[in-house]
Amino acid sequence: MNILFIMYDQLRFDYLSCAGHPHLHTPNFDRVAERGVRFTNAYVQSPICGASRMSFYTGRYVSSHGAQWNGFPLRVGEVTLGDHLRALGMDCWLLGKTHMKADAKGMERLGLAPDSMIGARQADCGFDAWARDDGLWGSGPDGDYDQKRSPYNEYLKARGYDGDNPWADYANAGVSDGEIASGWMFMNADKPANIREEDSETPWLTSETIRFVDQAKGPWCAHVSFIKPHWPYIVPAPYHDMYGHNQIQPPLRHPVELDDPHPVLGAYHDARVAQAFQRDEVRDKVIPAYMGLIKQCDDQLGRLLDHLEATGQMDDTMIVLTSDHGDYLGDHWLGEKDFFHEASVKIPMIICDPRTSADATRGTTCDALVEGIDLAATFVEAAGGAVPDHIIEGRSLMPWLRGEAPKDWRQFVISEYDYSVTPRAEALGVQPRDARMMMVFDGRWKLIHFEGGFRPMLFDLETDPHEFADLGDDPAYQAQVDRLYDCLGQWGRRMAQRVTMSDDDVRAARGRSMRRGILPFLADGSEVPEELTVKYRGPARQVHAKTPMAKEESHDV
């Protein structure tokens, strides 16, 4: 069986018709959901691209792999999805974005050449790259944001788009009075991107995926990672004006959230992106474009699904649809992601397993608490392997796909966020090592802990599903705060770093040294079986030691 692991960047969990969006019709997402299981309580391990993706690709929590923000290198030697799957005979390929930065210092220290196979895999997060394109090709006074090669820019140039950076000039810009209307400016979001629709980013990567599938020899895992609907929020015709103001969902925000907010949340309210999305005219421009980008993603997903069906590959390909985090779009007076409300930290997750063992769950939903790191474990089991749970911290979702409910399933989910490199840390006067927060959520109660001496936040999603009322400083809820801190402590005590020895390895090692002749702490040898001391018993064959003189001889001397 093959695995088609599709990730959409910054796709909200509730912007799909199968998830209940009233105006955005996504028949191809729905098509996969009808053939599989839609997980309704899936959470990322960090609401920021890089850290979240490194958790997906390693199956480990952020504080375990250490790449805690965009541009933080994933340390050399971290075991990845590609390592696990290749050991099981499955190739693992990348098409699109990883947002991974290589640990160049670590590679140099170990003598790993970047142009070697192992060096390239280290630099591409364990994948073999078919067409890696991280999708943000900004250029400013200090140079380019991304120093890597852009296959997409090369494609655009070959298609006749001029300039050094057609990604910025055409794919992510419109035209106004003959001038470039850059998608970096929200007020240009209603303009059609100045590009032929078939040449825009999502169709391009879909074409690359079809090209990959047509030549691939299985079994394979293909991680197809789209940059959209991530900003710049601009989309080519006809998607730019498919949705109007009457189809914009009202923002989930309440004035009480601005009334003496938690200091860290208040700092995020003051951020430039939040200030922009607090303006109705920005939401009116951006959200229809965001919906258009999703609609284009859905249409291109349909194109890919049709190709799999036409070539007879649908029946032997597991399909996974998910995202690396959500998008506030003005909810809670915020924009972007970077915090732990549902709009940011909860993601869509749909899995279609074509095998007959999953027939009983087709077209169903599962409300178990699942995490992004569970996909790595799921793929290992789907590929026929045993999950190395001393390395992968997620849990396989295969039982849920088979209609089996594990009795010992997790009782809470965890997400972490390191904001040390952001202006918020400086504004709050927090040292880099303390500019961290983490969420623990049990399905009803959500606790957000902050390092740096700040009080926690607490939400009751049963009585306050929109997360407006912060109960973290209300003494009436101290018992819930204490209980969730116990959960956080339980998680913090997990065995996370013994990655070179599995539990089976440990069990096999017990007593091994004794059977190899290391017998410390024995009083007379009777404490252990005779076979362990047989090498140390029997007549002395030679005597080289000095023997003590008899008493009378010593006295005479």
N, C-alpha and C positions, 0 to 999 in steps of 0.2 A: 504494500500500500504506500501511496505517496501522501505528503502533507502540504497543503497550500495554506500558509500562515500569512494572512493579510492584515496589515495594520494601517489604520487611517489616523493621521496626526490631528489631535485636538478635536476629535469627534465626540460630541456629547452623547450620553447614554439615551437621552429622551428625544433626540432629533431623528428618529426613524418611525415609520408608520407602524411597524410591528411593536414598537415601544409606546405607542399611543399619541404620537404627534398628530394634531388635528388637521394640519394643512400640507405637510411635507410627505408626499407619497413615495415610498422607496420599495417598489415591488421586488427588486432583486435581493435586497437584504431580507425582505420577508420570505422570499423564495428559499433562501438558505435556512431561515428559521423554521419554515414549514417542513423541511427535510431533516432538521436536527433539533438541538436544544438551545434555547435562549436563556442564559444565566442572568437573572434580574438583580443580583446583588454582587456584582464583580467590582473589585477595588484595586487601584494601582498602588505600588509600593512607594511612589513619590509623585506628586502632582507637578512634575517638571520633566521635559523631554528626556534629557540624557540619563538622569538617575533612574527614571521609570524604565527606560529601554534596557539599561544594563541589568535591571532586575528580571525583566522578561528573558533576556538572553543568557543569564546565568542561573535563573531559578532561585536567586538568593536575595535576601533583604538588603536594603541600601547600606545599612551599617555593617553588613557582612562583606559586600564587595568593595565598598569604599568610594565608588565614583558618584559622589553625592550631589553634583550639580553639572550643568552643561559645561563641557570643556575640562572636567576633572577626569584624568586618564583612568581607564580600567587597568588595574595593575597587571603586569605581565604574569602569565601563568594562571590567571583565574580560569577555572574550567567553565566552558561555555556549552551552549546547546549544540553547536557544531561538533565539539569534542565528544559529547555523549552519543550523538547520533552516528557519527562516523565509526565509532567503536562497535556499533550495531549493524554496520554495513549500509547505512543510509547517508547519501551525500546531503550537504546542507548549504544552500545557496542564498545569496542576498541580491535582491533587486530593489533599489531605492535607498531609503534613508536608514541610518543607524544612530546618528548623532553621537558616535563614539569617537573619543580621542585616544590614540595609541599611547602607551607608556614608553615613550622613546628612550628615556633614561634607563628604564628597566631592560629594554631590549638591547641597548648598547652595553649595559653591564654584563649581560649574558651572552653577548656576541651574536645576537640574532640579526641577520641582515634583512633589512626591509624588503628586498627584492627576492628573498627566498620564499618557499611555500609556507613554512612555519611563520616567517616574519610577516608575510602578507596576511595570514590568518589572524595573527596577533593584532595587526593594525585594523582589521575588518571585523573585530569582535567575534572571531571564531568561524566566520562564514567564508566560503569561497565566493568572491564577488563576480556576479554576472554583469551588473551595471549599478555600481554604487553611486548614488547621487543624493547628498544630504539636503539639497533643496533650498538652502538659504545662501544666495550668491550676492550678498550685499557688498558694496564697495564704498569706502569713505576716505577721509583725509589721511588716515593712518594705514590705508591699504585695504585688502580684501578680508572679509569675515572668515572665509573658508579658503585655505590654501590648496585644497585638493583639486583634482581634475573634475570637471563637470561633464559627464556624458550628455546630459540634456542640452547644455549650451552648445556642445559640438554638433548635436543633432540640429538645433535651430540654425546654426550657421550654415550647415549643409543644405538646409531648406530655404536659404536665401535671406534670413534675417541678419541684418548687418550689425556692426559694432562689436566691442569686446565682451559685452554682457547682455545678450538678448533676453536672458531670463528677467533682468530688471527692466529693460527698455520696451519689451513687447509682451512677454508672458504675464508680467505682473505690473502692467501699466496700461492705462487707457490714453485717449487723446482728447484734449480740450483746446479749442481755438488753435489747432496746429501744434500745440505744445504737449510734451510728455506729461501725463497726469498719473503720477506714481501711485501704485497701490499701497505704498507705505503711509500715505495720508488717507485717513478713514473717509474723508469727505469725497474721495474719488471712487469709493466702493460701488457706487451705482452705475459706473461707466463700464461698457464692455471692454475686456482686455483686448489690446491691439494685436491680436494673433488669430490665425485660423483655428477654429475649435479643435480640429483633429491634431493640431500641433501643440496644444497646451499640455501641461504636465501630466494630468491624469490619463488622457488617451495615450501619451507617449509611453508611460510606464506599463500601461495595459498591453500595448503592442510588444514591448520588450518581454513581458511575461508570456504572451502567446508564442513569441519566437523561442523563448527558453523551453516551454513545455513541448513544442514540436520537435526539439532535438534531444530532449533529456532522456536518459536511460535510467529507469528506476532501480531500486526505490530512492526517492529524493524528498527532501523538505525544501520548499522554496519560500523564503520570507520576502513577501512582496509588501513594501513599506511606502505608502503614498505620503507625499508632503501635505496634501490637502485633506480637509478644509482649513488647515492651519493658515494664519495670515501670511503674507498680505491678502486681505479679503478683497479679491477681485477675480472675476470669472468671465470667460468669453461669451459672446452671443451664441445661442439664444438663452443661455442660463442667467444672464445678468438681470433680466427683468421678468423672470417667471413668477416671482413672488412680490406681492405688494404690501403696503403698510397694514392692511386689514388682516394679514396673515402672520404678523409678528406677535409672538407670545408676550404678554405683559411681563415686565421684570418681576422676579421674586425678590422683593426688597421691602423693607419697612423702616419708617423713621426711627423706631426704637433702636435699630442697629447703629445709628449715628449718635445716639444719646449716651455719652460717656462710654465709648466702646473699649474693649480690651486694648491695651497699648499697642500690641503687635498688629491686631486687626486695624486699629486706627491708622497705623503707619501705612498699611496697604491701601486704606481708603484715600490716603494722600498721594499715592503713586500716580504717575502720569497716565497710565492706561486706565486706572480706575476713574480718574477725573474725566477722562474722555468718555467712558461708557456711562457716566452719570448724566450725560447730556442726551436728551431724547433724539436730537438730530443725528447723533453718531449712531445710535442703535438703529434708527430708521434707514440709514445708509448701509450699515454693516450686515445686519441680520438677513435681509433678503439676499445679499451676496453670499453669505455663509450657507444659506439654504440652497442657493444655486450651485455652489461648490459640492454640496452633499448630493444633490440631484445628479450632477455630472458623475460623481463617484458611483452612484447607484447604476446609472446607465452603462458605465464602463464595466462594472461588475457583471451586469447582464451580458455584455459582449464576451467577457471571459467565460462565464458559465455556459453560454451557448457554444463556445468553441470546445470546452471540455466535453459537452454532450455530443457534439458533432464528430469528435475524434474518438469517442468511446472511452474517455478517461474519467468521466464523472463517477463511475461505479467503483473505482479503485483510488479515489483521492479524498482524503479527509480535508474539509474546508473549515477554516477558522477565521472569523471576522472580529476584530477588536480595535481598540485605540490605546494610545499611551497616556491619555488623560482627557479631561473635558475642557470646557470653555465657559467662563462666567457670563459673557455677553451682557453685563450690567446687573446680573443678579447679585444681591447682597452689596450693591454699590461698588462692585468690583469688575475688572476685566481680566482677560487672560486666564491663568490658572493659579498656582502658587499658594493655595490655601486648601482647607479640608472640607468645605461644603460639598454637598452631593454633586453639584454642577461641575466641580473640578476633579474630584477624586474618584467618582463612580464612572464606570465605563460600560459601553456595550460589549457583550461577549456572546457570540453565537458559534456553536460547533456542530458540524454535520459529519458524522462517521458513517460511511456508506455500508459498513459490514452489517450482516443480519443480526449480530448481537445487539445492535442499537435500534432495531426496528420498533421496540416497544415504546421508545421515548420520542419518536419523530413528531415534530410539531408541538412539543411541550415546552414549558418553562420550568426553571429550577430556581428556587429562592434561597438556596444554601449560600452561606458566606464564602465567596471564593476570591482568590487573589491572582494578580497577574503572574506571579511566580508559579502558579499551578500549571500553566501551559507547558513549561519545560518538563515537568514530571509526566504530564499527559502524553507528550510526544514520545518520551522514552518508553512508556508502557505501550503506546500504539505501535511503536517500532519493534516491539517484542522483547524489550529489555526489562530488567528489574531496576526500579528507581533507586539510585544511590543516595539515600536520604541523609548521609553524612555530608553530602555536598549540596544537593538540591534541597532547598528548604520548603518549596511548595509541595502540594499533594496532587496526585493524579486525579483528574476529573472523570476518568474512564468508568468508575462505578456508577456515577450519575448518568452517564450516557447509556449504560446498560439497564438503567432503572433500579439500581441498587443504592440504598441510602446507608452509607457507612455509619455505624453506631458511635464512632469516636471522632466525628467530624469536628472541625475547629469551632470554637464558641465566639471568637472575635477575629477581626482583621486589623492589620497594622499598616500605617503609612508614615513616611518620614520626609522631612524637608529641611534642607540646609540652606539658609538664606544669607550666609556669611559674605558672599561677594556682591550682594545687592545693596542699594542705597538705604534700605530699611535698617540694616544692621548698624550703619553709621548714625542714622537718625535716632535710633533707640539707644545708642551708646553701648552696644553689646559687642564683646570681644568675639573674634571669629569662631573660636571653639565653642562659644555658648550660643551662637546664632542658629539654633536648631529647634525644631518642633516636631512632635510626633502625635499621631492620632491612634486611638484604640476605639473600635466601634463593635458593639455586640449585636447589632441588628435593631436595637432600639436606642440605646444610650451611646452618645459619642463624646469622648473626652479628648481634649487637645492639650497636651503638655508642652510647656515652653521651658527650655533652659534659660539661664540668665536672671533668675529670680522672679519671674512673672508668675502670676496665679494661673491656674488652668481655666479652660473654657469647658462648658458642658451643655449638651443639647439633648432633649428628649424628643426623638423623632416620632414617637407615638402620639403625643399631644401637640407637638409643634413640628409637623413634617417639613415645613419650609425653613426650619433652623433660624428663626428670628430671635428667640429668647435665650440669651446666654445665662445659664444657671450656675456658672462656675464659682461665683462668690456668694451664693445663697446658702446659708447654714442648713437650711431644710434639706438640701441635697448632698450633704457631706458624705452620707453613707454610700451614695452612688459614686461619688468621686473616689472614695477610699477603695471601693470594690474594683473600679476600673484601673486604679493605680496598682492593685494587686495583679490584675491581668497584664498590665504593662511590665510589672516586675517579673511575672512568670515568663513572658516573652523575652525579657532582657537576660534571663538566666539560661536561655536555650544554648545548646551545644552547637556553636556556629563555625568554629575555626579548626576543628580536627578533620580537615578535608582529605588527608592522606591515608587515613585508617578508617575503614567502615566498622560497624559493630561486629560484623562477622570476622573481620580481620582481628579485632580486639579479642574476641572469644577464642579464636584459633591460636592467638599468641599466649594465652594463659597457660602457664606451666611449661612453655616451650624451652625456656632457659634451663630449667631443672633437668629436662630430658637431654640437654646438651652439656650437662656436667657443672652447671653453676648452682651450688648448694650452700648458700649462706645461712647463717643463723641456726645451725643444727647443734643440739647439745651432745648427742652421741650417735646420731644417724638412725636411730630407731623410729624417728618421727616420719620417715618417708619410706616408700616401698623399697625393698632390697635391690631391685633392678636399677634404681637411680644411684646406688652407691657401689655397684659391683666394680666399677673402674677404679675405685679408691680403696679396695680391700685386697687381701692376699699377702703372701710372703714377700718380704723385701728382697729384691734380686741383687742389689749392691748396697753397701753402706759407706756413704761419703761423709756423714756427719761426725763431728768429734763427740766421743762419749765422755761423760763426766768421770774424773778420777775417783777411785774409792776413797773413803774417809781417811783411813790410816795412811795411804800414800800421800794424800794432800798434807797431813800433819807432818810427815817426815820431811817433805820438801820445805 
